[in-house]
């Protein structure tokens, strides 16, 4: 697992204040002036969501005058009506989903806060016990489950298939929620599944074998996910946005330096226990989106035809959160 040094994390927090990305994470004296004090946040039950729960547990949200309720989601595409009508304020999103939704014109979203970027061992393609599939090349003609079609899992798996000499069309992708994939592997409903933590650990405990580490090699260092908002919500709630941003920044500084804080909260919103949380690998938690990795990911999506036009990645990132 890669975790940024404490000094680097503190420098990032200070840098946010200096560049207008939000003040250093300190209490602001309650809810005075906030457009909203109660927020509904869409959470995918993966480690990248941990900073939100750290912010709740350590009182960073309360210090900003905010009360947060969470709703488990698979991806923002599944809750677009709530995002568009403003009933869901903030949501965890993969970078791929953010880019895809903006490219489709279904909504105008902004990356509100980065959460986690790739590190080896945190997501991969798993096959069940006894499978004849031993390598990426053996997946030719097989069915692979992903949580959302033409999103992060399919994109990074394609990259590794191509490295193994296969074309993306050589496998069949099917959409299936993460929490159903381990059972689908065991029953033979699918030949393989792309899984992230904590589901990756659960699949291995059930006897599965990882045949592709999809966060290494050609996809090393890409951003995984962060917190998204709609442009409309951001325009209507600038003070609330700044307060929530500060609370997340404080929690990210903790996540970047204290593995124990992450282990403590993961069992509260996932189905993995404390021992499993402590054992699994994590990506890199940081406050600044990795621009180079963001562009690499965007280029992959364009190359696979998942986006109609090449995005300017800087235009996807929210600014002025001070």
N, C-alpha and C positions, 0 to 999 in steps of 0.2 A: 504494500500500500504506500502511496506517496502522499505525504502531508507537508504543506508549506511550513517553513520555520516560523516561529512566533513573531520574530522581528519583521518578516516579510508581510505577515498578516496585518500587523499593526500599521505598517507603512501603507498598505492598501486602504485601510480605513481612513487614515489621515489624508491620503490622496483623493478619496471621494469628496471630502470636504473642500479640498483645494481646487478641484476642477468643477465644482458645481454639481457633483453627483450625489449630494446629501451630506449633512453634517456628520462629524464623528459620532458614533453611536452612544449617546448619553441621553438621560431622561430629559424630556422637554416640559415636564410639569403638567401632564394630563392632556385632556382632549380639547382644550380651548382652540377654537378656530378651525377644527377639522370638519370637512364636509360630511364625512361619515365616520362613525366610531365602531360600527359593527360590520364585519366583513365576512363574506362567504368565500372560502378558498378551496379550489379544486386540487386534490392531492392524488398523485399516482403513488401507490404503496411501494416505493423504491427508496434506496438510501439518499438520493438527491433531495428528498423532501425533509430530511432530518433537521436542517437549520430552522425550518418553521416551528417544529416541535421543541427545539432547543429555545427558540425565542419565547414560546409559551411558558415553558418550564422555568426559565430564568427571569421571567418578568419583563423582558425587553418590550413586548407588545403592550403590556399594562402600563409601563412607564411612558409610552407614547400615546396613551389614552385609547388604545385599540382593544377590541374584543373580536376574536376570530373563531368562526365555526368552520369545520372542514367537511368536505364531501369527497368520497373516494371516486376517482374517475380512471378510465383507461388511457384517454388522450383527449386533448381539447376538442377534436373533431366531434366527439360524442356528446358534448355539452354546448355546442355552438349557440343554440337558442338562448341559453342562460347567459352566455358571454355577450351576445349581441344586445339583449334587453337589459343588461346591467345587473341581473340578479346574482350572477357569479362575478365577483370582483377581480380576483387574481387566480391564477391556475399554474400548476407545474406543467411545463411543455418541453418536449424534445425540441432541439433546434430544427430538426427536420420538419416536424409538424408546424412550427412557426413559419418556416419558409414556404411550406406547401400551401398553408391557408392563405398567406399573403399573396402568393403567386396565383391562386385560384380566384382571388377577388371576393371570396366569401366573407372576409372581414379584414380590417386593418389592425394588425397586432404589433406590439412592440415587446422586445425582450426587456423586461423591467429589472431583472437581477439575475446574473449568472449564478449557477450553483456548482456544477461538477463537470469535469472533463475526463476524457478517457485515460485509463491506466490498464496495463495487462491484467487479465484474470477477472474482470468485473462483468463481462457479458460474452456469451458464446453460443455456439450451436452444439446441442447435446443430442445424443442418440440413446435409446434404451439399452438395458443390459442384454447382451447376446446379439446385438445388431451386427450385420455384416459390414456396416459402414465404419471404416477405420480412419479415413482421411477425407479432406474436402472433395477430392476427385470422385470418391465413391458416392457422393450425393447425386450424381447424374441420374435423372429420371425419378428422383425421390420427392416426397412431399415434406415441406418444411413449414412449421407453424411460426407465425410472427404475430405480435400483438396488434399491429395495424399494417395494412398493405401499403407499399410504396412509402414507408417511413424509415426510421433509423435502422431497425433490424434487417430489413430487406436490403437497404443501401450498403451497410457494412458487410453483410454476408455476400452480396454480389461482388464486392471488391476482392474478397478472399477467394471466391469461386473463379474469378478471372485469373487471379494469380496461380491457381491450380490448373488452368487451361480450359475451364468450362465457361460457357456463356450464361448470362442471367436466366435465359429461357430454358436452360437445361434442368432446372428444378421447378417444382410447382409450389408456390407460396399460398398458404391459407391463413386467414385472420382468425385469431383465437385469443381470448384474454389470458394473461400470464397465469392466473390461478387455475386455469383449466388445462394447461399444457402438460404438466407432469402426468396427470391421469391419462391424457390422450397419448402420450408416449408409451405408458405402461400397457394400454389396451390395444396398441397398434393402429390407432386412428390416424396418426401421422408417423412418418419415419424419423423425423428430427424436429427440434424446436429451438428457436433463438430465444434465449433467456437472459435476463439481467438479475442481479442480486435484489432480493434474497431468494428468488425463485431458482437461480442457478445452483446455489448451495442445496436447496431442497431436492432438485432433480438428481444431483450427485449422491445425496444421501439415499435416494430411492434406487440407486444402482446404475444411474445414467453415466455416460462417458462423454466428455467434451471433445469434439473433433476439430473445432475451430475456435480459437480465441479471437473474437472479432474486434478487440480493442488493442491489437498489436499490429506490427508490420505496416501494411499500406494504410491502415486507419488509425495509427498511433497518434495520440494527442488531439483528436477531434473533440469539440465540445459535445457533451451529451444532452444536458438539459438545464433549464433555468426557469424563472418565474415570468409569466407573460401577463399582459393586460391589453385591453383594446385601446386604440388611440382615443376613442370617444370617452372612455372611462378616465383615462389619464387627464384629458382636457377638463373634465368636469370635477375632478377630485385632486387637484395638485397638492394641497396640503396633506390630505390623507395619504396620497402616494408617497410623499416625502417622509412622512412618519413611518409608514410601513417599510419603506426602503431602509431607513435607519435601523429599525428593529432587525431586519434580515441581515444587514451588514454586521451588526453586533454578533448575531448568531453564527454567521459565516466565519468571523474571526475566531470564535470558539471551535467550530467544526474543523477549521484548518489546523488547529494545534492540539486538540484534545480528543483523541479517539474514544476515550471513555464516555464523553458526553454523547457521541453518536450512538455507541452501543446501548446506552441507557434509554434512548428514546425510540429506537427502531422497533422493539417489541410492542410499543404502544399503538402503532398504526399499521403493522404488518403481521403476518402469521408466523414469523420466525421468532424463536425464543432467544433468551439472552446469550446462551452458549453459541447459537448459530450466528447471532449478530457479531459476537466477538471474533468468530472464526473467519467470516467472509472478508474478501478483499474489497477495497473501496477505490474510487477514482480520486482525483485531485479536487478538493474543495477550494474555491477562490472566489473573489468578488469581481474580478475583471474578466470578461469573456476573452478567450484566446483568439485574437483576430485572424492569425494565420491558419489555425485549425478550422475556424468558422468558414474561411474562404475555401479551404480544401473540401470541406463537407458540401458547400454550395456547388462547387465544381463537379463533385461526384453526382449530385442530384441532377444537374443539368446534363451530364454525360449519359445518365440512364434514362433521360427523357421524363423524369418525374417533375421537372419544372419547365414551364413554357419559355421563360426568359432568365438570363443570368442576373441574379440579384446583386445589388450593392449592399454588402453586409452591414456597413456602418449605418445605413438607413433603417435597419431592423432593430437598432438598439435605442432605447429611450434615453433622452438627455434632459438636463435641467431639473434633476430631482433634488434640488436644494431648497 
